[in-house]
Amino acid sequence: VPGPAYRILTPRLVLRCWQPSDAPLLAEAVTASVDHLWPWMPWVHSEPEDLEVKVQRLRGFRASFDTDKDYVLAIFNHDESEVVGGTGMHPRLGEAVVQEIGYWISARHIGRGYATEAAGAVTRAGFEVHGLERMEIRCDPLNTRSSAVPRKLGYALEATLRGNVRGVGGGMRDTQVWSLLRPEYADSPSAAVPVQAFDAAGRRLL
Ligand SMILES: CC(C)(COP(=O)(O)OP(=O)(O)OC[C@H]1O[C@@H](n2cnc3c(N)ncnc32)[C@H](O)[C@@H]1OP(=O)(O)O)[C@@H](O)C(=O)NCCC(=O)NCCS
């Protein structure tokens, strides 16, 4: 399998492996988005945190990316002057060819279709570069803005798991499992997202 895709270009976004030097731009985006992310993203609950903590976290993301353990991606605008959000492809579902996509968009960038553009691009890289057989998007059924993303990309709502994860309030909550299989991918809206992808050496993958 070629890749991984270190850099993915969409019409409006750059998705790429985080660098430790991105910490200040990440801090700016998260600081402006704490209230917006609080109900859905448990990692925001450690805010405010020292910049050094973010530097170390990004070093960890980078190390995991480079060793194919986890692909956490930054979402930037085209000139990479602003963090628009984050996404990633997470091989944590047992089979290496089954991976989960996550995403968040900073408060000042929501409502412009960026989550759908980014998750669509990651879906394309997953099937066309990484050779995945199944991709999943998991979300809280109460998070209707999030569940609209897999729906728009042609994922099927396959199940709602009951009380399987601890929610940010401390109680157990349900999880929607959205999935897209390789045979369904070619005819899904995901396949139509305009994308270029590049490997670690900058060679074109897509
Ligand atoms: C859920 C979340 C990622 C959605 O981000 P987003 O970028 O606003 O989502 P979308 O890509 O679907 O954009 C949708 C909106 O942009 C609008 N839009 C504007 N221009 C658009 C374009 N060119 N293409 C598509 N949609 C566009 C759409 O009309 C849509 O608005 P609507 O849903 O009110 O009709 C964001 O709200 C978020 O970060 N939430 C907190 C973290 C979170 O919940 N993450 C997911 C955990 S499972």
The ligand as an SDF file (V2000), in Angstrom:
LIG
                    3D

 48 50  0  0  0  0  0  0  0  0999 V2000
  -19.7430   19.2830   13.3880 C   0  0  0  0  0  0  0  0  0  0  0  0
  -18.7640   20.2610   12.7300 C   0  0  0  0  0  0  0  0  0  0  0  0
  -17.4540   19.5620   12.4350 C   0  0  0  0  0  0  0  0  0  0  0  0
  -19.4120   20.7470   11.4050 C   0  0  0  0  0  0  0  0  0  0  0  0
  -18.5070   21.6340   10.7390 O   0  0  0  0  0  0  0  0  0  0  0  0
  -18.9870   22.4820    9.4430 P   0  0  0  0  0  0  0  0  0  0  0  0
  -17.7720   22.7950    8.6580 O   0  0  0  0  0  0  0  0  0  0  0  0
  -19.8390   23.5950    9.8900 O   0  0  0  0  0  0  0  0  0  0  0  0
  -19.8980   21.3810    8.7140 O   0  0  0  0  0  0  0  0  0  0  0  0
  -20.2350   21.2350    7.1780 P   0  0  0  0  0  0  0  0  0  0  0  0
  -19.0440   20.8950    6.3590 O   0  0  0  0  0  0  0  0  0  0  0  0
  -21.3160   20.2030    7.1290 O   0  0  0  0  0  0  0  0  0  0  0  0
  -20.7740   22.6400    6.7620 O   0  0  0  0  0  0  0  0  0  0  0  0
  -22.1900   22.7480    6.8250 C   0  0  0  0  0  0  0  0  0  0  0  0
  -22.7430   24.0620    6.5580 C   0  0  0  0  0  0  0  0  0  0  0  0
  -21.9730   24.8600    5.6840 O   0  0  0  0  0  0  0  0  0  0  0  0
  -22.8600   25.4170    4.6890 C   0  0  0  0  0  0  0  0  0  0  0  0
  -22.0490   25.6680    3.4990 N   0  0  0  0  0  0  0  0  0  0  0  0
  -21.6260   26.8880    3.1210 C   0  0  0  0  0  0  0  0  0  0  0  0
  -20.8570   26.7740    2.0340 N   0  0  0  0  0  0  0  0  0  0  0  0
  -20.7780   25.4690    1.7150 C   0  0  0  0  0  0  0  0  0  0  0  0
  -20.1140   24.7320    0.6900 C   0  0  0  0  0  0  0  0  0  0  0  0
  -19.3590   25.3340   -0.2440 N   0  0  0  0  0  0  0  0  0  0  0  0
  -20.2390   23.3770    0.6840 N   0  0  0  0  0  0  0  0  0  0  0  0
  -20.9880   22.7450    1.6080 C   0  0  0  0  0  0  0  0  0  0  0  0
  -21.6450   23.3950    2.5940 N   0  0  0  0  0  0  0  0  0  0  0  0
  -21.5360   24.7480    2.6580 C   0  0  0  0  0  0  0  0  0  0  0  0
  -23.9380   24.3980    4.5300 C   0  0  0  0  0  0  0  0  0  0  0  0
  -25.1210   24.9860    4.0890 O   0  0  0  0  0  0  0  0  0  0  0  0
  -24.0580   23.8400    5.9070 C   0  0  0  0  0  0  0  0  0  0  0  0
  -24.9190   24.5940    6.7040 O   0  0  0  0  0  0  0  0  0  0  0  0
  -26.2170   23.9060    7.2880 P   0  0  0  0  0  0  0  0  0  0  0  0
  -25.7900   22.5450    7.8160 O   0  0  0  0  0  0  0  0  0  0  0  0
  -26.6550   24.8380    8.3650 O   0  0  0  0  0  0  0  0  0  0  0  0
  -27.1360   23.7710    6.1330 O   0  0  0  0  0  0  0  0  0  0  0  0
  -18.5020   21.5040   13.6120 C   0  0  0  0  0  0  0  0  0  0  0  0
  -19.7140   22.0840   13.9730 O   0  0  0  0  0  0  0  0  0  0  0  0
  -17.7040   21.1540   14.8620 C   0  0  0  0  0  0  0  0  0  0  0  0
  -16.4650   21.2630   14.8680 O   0  0  0  0  0  0  0  0  0  0  0  0
  -18.3920   20.7560   15.9660 N   0  0  0  0  0  0  0  0  0  0  0  0
  -17.7360   20.4680   17.2290 C   0  0  0  0  0  0  0  0  0  0  0  0
  -16.8170   19.2640   17.1390 C   0  0  0  0  0  0  0  0  0  0  0  0
  -17.5530   18.0220   16.7100 C   0  0  0  0  0  0  0  0  0  0  0  0
  -18.6910   17.8270   17.0630 O   0  0  0  0  0  0  0  0  0  0  0  0
  -16.8920   17.1590   15.9200 N   0  0  0  0  0  0  0  0  0  0  0  0
  -17.4790   15.9270   15.4350 C   0  0  0  0  0  0  0  0  0  0  0  0
  -17.4570   14.8780   16.4830 C   0  0  0  0  0  0  0  0  0  0  0  0
  -18.2310   13.3660   15.8990 S   0  0  0  0  0  0  0  0  0  0  0  0
  1  2  1  0
  2  3  1  0
  2  4  1  0
  2 36  1  0
  4  5  1  0
  5  6  1  0
  6  7  2  0
  6  8  1  0
  6  9  1  0
  9 10  1  0
 10 11  2  0
 10 12  1  0
 10 13  1  0
 13 14  1  0
 14 15  1  0
 15 16  1  0
 15 30  1  0
 16 17  1  0
 17 18  1  0
 17 28  1  0
 18 19  1  0
 18 27  1  0
 19 20  2  0
 20 21  1  0
 21 22  1  0
 21 27  2  0
 22 23  1  0
 22 24  2  0
 24 25  1  0
 25 26  2  0
 26 27  1  0
 28 29  1  0
 28 30  1  0
 30 31  1  0
 31 32  1  0
 32 33  2  0
 32 34  1  0
 32 35  1  0
 36 37  1  0
 36 38  1  0
 38 39  2  0
 38 40  1  0
 40 41  1  0
 41 42  1  0
 42 43  1  0
 43 44  2  0
 43 45  1  0
 45 46  1  0
 46 47  1  0
 47 48  1  0
M  END
$$$$
